[in-house]
Amino acid sequence: MAAYLQRILMDENVQYLILALIWVTSLPLMINPLEEVKFQPISVSAVALIPFLTFSVFHSLNYTRAEIIPTLVPPTSPYARYTARISPVILSFVQKYQSQCLLKVAYVEVWATLPYIVISIFMGNASFLTPLVYAQFLRFRYFSSPMTKAAFRDLRNRLDKVADGPKVPPAVKAVYVRVRDGVIAYGDVEAAARQAGMGAGAGPGPGPAAGATRAR
């Protein structure tokens, strides 16, 4: 049962279903154009819709090409010569842009959505539970998505360069390193799964240190 539940949680569709439930039950940050302009973050709802909108576009295109067009216009139809031109165009568009767009979605999830959630807490529009749940979502995405790994890797490289700057005090750099290593250890789902699978009689697992080394 535990293994089956783990497989369900690792499924991409289940992960985004859980994320959608989070957004549905969260208080949205909306800007009223009739009110006086104040410092307010962009609507989290708008940012959160970017992944769902992107996935929906490409799923719709693939389904249209593979199912709708052949059903409405069979190959034996006199209009099949027109659809024979449309399907390759759709396929070419998907092959050219899908990977690029999904990579940008991963960057939005890591670079934009999480900071907006943190800001919303200080604005009084989100609970402290929301970033924790979203962090768990990113943890699962890091395990299952190479693009999410690339987004985290890029973020870490940029932050490392800033922390290694000559103007950064050693105390600030030390705090950053501790936070960074803690995030790496928390996100190492693979090491946690191995430790759980090995059990107490199989000896200690590789531990967070090994996970941190691999993630780097």
Buried (B, 14 or more C-beta within 10 A) or exposed (E): EEEEEEEEBBEEEEBBEBBBEBBEEBEBBEEEEEEEEEEBBEBBBEBBBBBBEBBEBBEEBBEBBEEEBBEEBEEEEEEEEEBEEEBEEBBEEBEEBBEEBBBBBBBBBBBBBBEBBBBBBEEEBBBEEBBEBBBBBBBBBBBBBEBBBBBBEBEBEEEBEEBEEEEEEEEEBEEBEEEBBEBBBBBBBBBBBBBEEEEEEEEEBBEBEBBBEEBE
